[in-house]
Amino acid sequence: MGRGPGERKDPNGRVDPGEERGVAIVENHSVRASILVVDDDVGVRESFEAVLAKDYDLYFATQGVEALRILSTRDVNLVLLDVRMPGLDGIEVLRRIKEVNERTDVIIVTAVKSLKTAVEAIKLGAFDYITKPFDIHEILALIKRVVEKQELMKEVLYLRDEVARDHRFENLVGRNARMEEIYALITRIADNNATVLLSGESGTGKEVLARAIHQQSNRSHRPFVAVNCAAIPSELLESELFGHE
């Protein structure tokens, strides 16, 4: 039943009975969440495999260095992490995990019943702190909460990206070849920190283009300030832009 450290348990394929009647049925399996169990106790690893293998893809590690190696090469949704292990302890492993990717969720599962350790783990970003012997139903409910939270976050990020994609040129009209060239140029220069000079006749949309560049840049979360320099007397321009002392 036990698995070697770092091994993955893959989902098993199934054949629907309808195939015996000459009907081919293809099941569309959604991507299963993956969990890394880090514990030097083989009994704990086998217990987690018994209750989690049906619904999740599992990885196993017996010590911190091995866990960090797996995390550097695998896409893991959740880490179930012990505190007392050979080499790096769980708190140090948690710290390193969060330094690499703060979005990786970690649940501490340990026999260490120390308030100080629990507080330190939560401060470092642990999702929760569970002490052994643990209630398996509590663990399952907690894991489900983590996975649902991650799925919700993925949906939010996807929707934000779609909204940004749909509105990045919201004030620009036209889809002819020349306008497509302008859109492509805006995309190329938006993240450049160099100054951009837009020239053209009055009313041709220079400010609109400037706003589009701002919306595409890494400064889009900051204010866009339009200044009509022609309306400011030359002797007051410096004071208007930089303040008067």
N, C-alpha and C positions, 0 to 999 in steps of 0.2 A: 504493500500500500504506500510505503514511503517513497519519496522521489528525491533524486539527487539535487543538491543546491543549484539554483539557476535554471532548472528544467522547467519547461512550460507544458501545461496540460491543455490540449486543443479540443474543441468541441467535436463530438461524433456526428457523422452524417446519418440521415435517416431516409428510408424508402417508404413512401406512402403505399398502403395496400391497393390504392387505385391503379397502381402500375401493373398489378396482376391482371387487371381487366383491359389492358392495352391503353391505359390513360397515363400519359407522362405528366407528373406533377413536380414542379420545381418550387422548393421552399425558399423564401427570401429572408435569410437570417440577418438580423441587425448585428452590428459590431458589438461584441461582448466587452464589457469593462474588464480590465486586467488588474490584478492585485499582486503585490510583492509581499510575501510573508518573511520577516527577518527574525529568526529565533534559533538559538543553538540547541533547543530541546526538540528532539525528534518527535516526541509525543505530541507537542503543541503543533508542529508542522503537519503531522498526520491528521490531527483533529480538524485543523482548518481545511485541509484537502477534502476530508470527508463531507464537510458541510457546505463548502464553497465551490467545489469543482463542477457541480451541475450548472451553475449560473454564471461563473466567472472563469476567465483564463488566469492561471496561477503561475507565479514564479516563486522560487524559494532561495533563501540565503541563510547561512549559519552565522555570519559575522558582518560587521559594518562595511569593511573594505569590499567584500564581495557584493553587498547590496548596492553600494555606490557604483560599482562596475556595471551591474545589470541596469541600473537607472541611466547610465550614460549611453547604453546601446538599445534600450527598449522603451517603448511608450507605455508607461505605467500610470494607471488612474489613481491608485491608492496604495499606501504602504502601511502594513501592520507591523509595528516595530517594538521589539523588546528593548529593555534598558540595559540589563546586565548580560554582556556577551564578551567573548574573548576579543582582545584588541580594543577597537573603538567602542565606547559605550553608546547606548541609544541616543542620549542627549546630544553628543557630538555628531552622530550620524544625522540626526534631525537638523542640527545647525547647518551642516554641509549640504543637505538636500535643499533647504530653503535658500541657501546662497546660490545654488545652481538654478533652481526654478521654484520660486515662492508659491506657484500655483499647484504644486504637487501636494496632495492631501496626505497627511500622516495621522494615524491613530496609534497612540502608545498603548501597548498591551503588555503589562509587566506585573511581576510579583512585588515590586518595590512600592510599598505603601507609605510614601513620603510626600507630605504636603508641599515641601520645598521643591522636590523634583517635579511634582505635578504642575506647580505654578510656573517653574522655569520652562517646562515643555510647552505649556499654553502660550507663554510669552514669546517663545521661539516660533510659534505658528502651528502647533499641533491642533488637529481638529477636535480631538478628545483624548482623555486619559483613562484607561480601563485597567483595573487591577485583577490579577488572577487569584483564585479561580473565577472565571467570568461566566456570565449567563449567555449562552449561545444565542438566545432570541434577542438579547440586547445588542450583541455584536452584529447580528444580521440586520436588525433595524437601523443601526448606526451606519453600516456599509451602504444600505439602500438610500439613506439620506444623503450620503456623500455623492453617490453616483447620480442621483436625481438633481442635486445641486449643480454638478458638473454639466449634465445635459442641458439644464436651464441656462447656464452660463454660455454654453456653446450656441444655443439658439439666440440669446441676446447679442452676442458678438456677431453672429451671422446677419441678424436683422440690421444691426448698426452699419455693417459693411454694405449691405444692400441699399440702405437709405442714403449712405454717403455716395455710393456709386450712382444712384439715380439723381442726386441733387448736386453733383460736383460741377456741372455746367448748367445749372438750373436757370441762370439769367442770360444765357447765350442761346441764340436761335440760329437755325441754318444747319443743313447737313450736306452742303455741296462739298466738292473736293477741296476748295480753298479753306472752308471752315474746319474740315476734318484735319487739315494740316495745322491749323491754329490750335485745335484741341490737343493734337499730338505734341506740339511745341510746348504748350502749357504744362502738360504732364511731365515732359523731360526736364524743364527748368524749375518746377515748383519746389523741389527739395534742395535746390542749390542756394547757398547762402550769399551768392553774389548779388549785387544790385541790378535790378532790371529796369531798363528805360523803354517806355512805350511812347511812340511818337505817332502823330496823325492829326488830321483836321479836327476841329471842334465838332462834337456830336457823333464821332465815329465809334465811341464805346471804349475809350481807354480805361476809364474807371471800372467798367464792367469786367474788362480783362484782368485788371489789377486785382479785383475781388476774387475772380476765378483762380488766379495764381495763389492768392492767400489761402483760399479754401483747400487747395491741393497740397499746401506746404506743411511742414512740421510745426508751424506756428499758427495753425488754423484755430486752435483753442484760445488764442489771444485776440484782443480787439483789433479790428481793421479801422484805421483812422484816415479819412479822406480830407485833404487840405487843398483848398482852391488858392494857390499862391498868387494867381493873377488878381485876386480880390484884396490882397493885403499890400499896403504900401511898402516899398522896398526897405525903408528905414525902420519899419516895424516887424519885418519878416522874422528876424532872428529872435526877437522877444516873443512873438506869437508861437514859434516852434519850440523854443528852449527855455522860455520864461525870462523875466526881467529882474535884475538885481540892482 
